[in-house]
Amino acid sequence: MAPNYLTRSRLAWISLAMVVGGLVLTFVATTTGLPIWTVPVGYFVALIGSALLFVGWIRWRRTHRKPPA
């Protein structure tokens, strides 16, 4: 099996951690009564993480292209 983006990229793991962390932050903020401004902060962290995941995947595809057959 060839190496892929999720198994070889630190950026992918950091991005996934940001997505999960942002969503956990919003869940914790709504259940524990943290200040209301923490909810959009969690969503923005998750959004930035997903954007990094996408950009990293595009960069991975560009550098690991298969030669034309």
Secondary structure by P-SEA (a helix, b strand, c coil): cccccccccaaaaaaaaaaaaaaaaaaaaaaacccaaaaaaaaaaaaaaaaaaaaaaaaaaaacccccc
